[in-house]
Amino acid sequence: MEDTLTRLRAEVRKRVKGYGCHAWDHVERVHDLCLRIGEREGADLQVLAAAALLHDIARSGIGDHARRSAEEARKVLRRLEMREDQMAEIVRAILSHSYSGGRVPSSLEGRVLSDADKLDAMGAVGVYRASAFAAERQVGLPEMLRHFDEKLLRLKGRMFTPTAVELAEKRHEFMMTFLAEIRKEIEMVS
C-alpha cells in the first residue's frame, strides 16, 4: 500500500493546485492531522492517509463536493489497483467528511477525516483560510466575520474524537481572541 500512497500523493498533487482555502497545502495539513489523530485513536492509517489525500479531489464545482470527491476517488483508486475492501473504506470516509454535507461518519476513519478537515478551518490557519475564502468569493470583512459566527465558531462542538476535541479547544480560543481584537479595531474606526 505504501507504493500506492506515493503514487496517489503524486497524482493528487498534480490535480490540486494553486492557493486558497482548499489548495494543496490544505490537503497536506488534513493528511498530517489525520495521521496524528488516527494514530492516537487507533484508526487504519493507510485508509486514512488515502482518504485525506483524496478528500477534496473534486472540490471545484457546485453542489456536494464530498459526493463528487468520493466518486472521483473511486476512479483514481481503481486505476491504482487498490483492493476493493480498502477502496470502499476510503470512499466511505470521504463521502461523510464534509461539515456542510450533514452526514455523520459511520467509521472511525470517517470521523477522524471529518475532525481533521474541521480542525484545519480553526485557529491561526482557520483565520488565514477565512481570509482566503472571503477573497475567493470577493466579499468584505463583514461577510468574513459572519462566516466565523455561522460556521467556524461552531466547529469545536462538532468534533467526533477525543483527540480532536482536545486540539479544537486551543484553536477555538485563538479564533475568539482574533475576533475580539478585529471587532475592537473595527469599532475604533467607525
C-alpha positions in Angstrom: 0.0 0.0 0.0 2.9 2.3 0.6 3.8 2.4 -3.1 0.1 3.2 -3.9 0.1 6.0 -1.4 3.2 7.5 -3.0 1.6 7.3 -6.5 -1.6 8.7 -5.1 0.1 11.7 -3.5 1.8 12.5 -6.8 -1.5 12.3 -8.7 -3.4 14.4 -6.2 -0.5 16.9 -6.1 -0.8 17.4 -9.8 -4.6 17.9 -9.7 -4.9 20.2 -6.6 -3.0 23.3 -7.4 -2.9 27.0 -6.5 -3.5 28.9 -3.4 -6.5 29.5 -1.3 -8.6 27.7 1.3 -8.8 24.3 -0.5 -5.4 24.1 -2.1 -2.6 21.5 -1.8 -1.4 23.0 1.5 -4.8 22.3 3.0 -4.7 18.7 1.7 -1.3 18.2 3.3 -2.4 19.7 6.7 -5.5 17.5 6.7 -3.4 14.5 5.9 -0.9 15.2 8.7 -3.7 15.9 11.2 -5.4 12.6 10.2 -2.3 10.6 10.8 -1.7 12.4 14.2 -5.3 11.9 15.3 -5.7 8.5 13.7 -2.6 7.1 15.5 -4.0 8.2 18.9 -7.5 6.9 18.1 -6.4 3.5 16.6 -7.6 4.2 13.1 -6.4 2.3 9.9 -3.7 4.8 8.9 -3.4 3.6 5.4 -7.1 4.0 4.7 -6.9 7.4 6.5 -3.9 8.6 4.5 -5.5 7.8 1.2 -8.9 9.4 2.2 -7.1 12.5 3.4 -5.2 12.9 0.2 -8.4 12.4 -1.9 -11.0 14.2 0.3 -11.2 17.4 -1.8 -10.1 16.0 -5.2 -13.4 17.2 -6.8 -13.8 20.4 -4.7 -14.4 22.8 -7.6 -17.9 22.9 -8.9 -21.4 23.3 -7.4 -23.1 21.0 -5.0 -22.0 18.2 -2.8 -18.2 18.2 -3.1 -17.9 15.2 -0.7 -20.0 13.0 -3.0 -18.1 14.2 -6.1 -14.8 13.6 -4.4 -15.8 10.1 -3.3 -16.8 9.2 -6.8 -13.6 10.6 -8.3 -11.6 8.9 -5.6 -13.1 5.6 -6.6 -11.9 6.1 -10.2 -8.4 7.1 -9.1 -8.1 4.2 -6.7 -9.3 1.7 -9.4 -6.6 3.0 -11.7 -4.1 2.4 -9.0 -5.5 -1.1 -8.5 -6.4 -0.6 -4.8 -8.0 -3.5 -3.1 -11.8 -3.3 -3.2 -12.3 -3.5 0.6 -9.8 -0.7 1.2 -11.3 1.4 -1.6 -14.7 1.0 0.0 -13.5 2.3 3.3 -11.7 5.2 1.8 -14.7 6.2 -0.3 -17.0 5.9 2.7 -14.7 8.2 4.8 -14.6 10.8 2.0 -18.3 10.7 1.5 -19.1 11.6 5.1 -16.3 14.0 5.9 -17.9 17.3 4.9 -19.3 19.7 7.6 -21.8 21.2 5.1 -22.8 17.7 3.8 -24.6 17.0 7.0 -23.6 13.3 7.1 -22.5 11.6 10.3 -19.4 9.4 9.6 -20.1 5.8 10.3 -16.4 4.7 10.5 -13.6 5.8 12.8 -11.6 6.8 9.7 -14.5 9.0 8.5 -14.8 10.6 11.9 -11.0 11.3 12.0 -11.1 12.8 8.5 -14.1 15.0 9.3 -12.3 16.2 12.5 -9.0 16.9 10.7 -10.8 18.8 8.0 -12.7 20.9 10.6 -9.6 21.5 12.7 -7.9 23.0 9.6 -10.6 25.6 9.5 -9.8 26.6 13.0 -7.1 28.5 14.8 -4.5 30.7 13.1 -4.7 28.6 9.9 -8.5 29.0 10.1 -8.1 32.8 10.2 -5.9 32.6 7.1 -8.4 30.3 5.3 -11.3 32.5 6.2 -9.5 35.4 4.7 -8.7 33.4 1.6 -12.3 32.3 1.4 -13.5 35.9 1.5 -11.0 36.9 -1.1 -12.0 34.0 -3.4 -15.7 35.0 -3.1 -14.9 38.7 -3.4 -16.7 39.6 -0.2 -15.6 42.0 2.5 -14.8 41.9 6.2 -18.4 41.8 7.4 -19.1 38.7 5.4 -15.9 37.0 6.6 -16.9 37.7 10.2 -20.3 36.3 9.5 -18.6 33.1 8.3 -16.9 32.8 11.7 -20.2 33.3 13.5 -22.2 31.0 11.3 -19.7 28.2 10.8 -16.2 28.4 12.3 -17.1 29.1 15.9 -19.5 26.1 15.8 -16.8 23.6 14.8 -15.4 23.0 18.3 -18.7 21.4 19.3 -18.8 19.2 16.3 -15.7 17.1 16.8 -16.1 13.3 17.0 -12.9 12.0 18.5 -11.4 12.8 21.9 -8.1 13.8 20.3 -9.8 16.3 18.1 -11.9 17.7 21.0 -8.6 18.4 22.8 -6.9 20.0 19.7 -10.0 22.1 18.9 -10.0 23.8 22.3 -6.8 25.9 21.7 -7.7 26.7 18.1 -11.2 27.9 19.2 -9.6 30.1 21.9 -7.3 31.7 19.3 -10.3 32.5 17.0 -12.1 34.1 19.9 -9.1 36.3 20.6 -8.7 37.2 17.0 -12.4 38.1 16.6 -12.4 40.2 19.8 -9.4 42.1 18.5 -10.6 42.7 15.0 -14.1 43.8 16.2 -12.4 46.2 18.6 -10.3 47.6 15.8 -13.3 48.0 13.5 -15.2 49.8 16.3 -12.3 52.2 16.8 -12.5 53.3 13.1 -16.3 53.6 13.0 
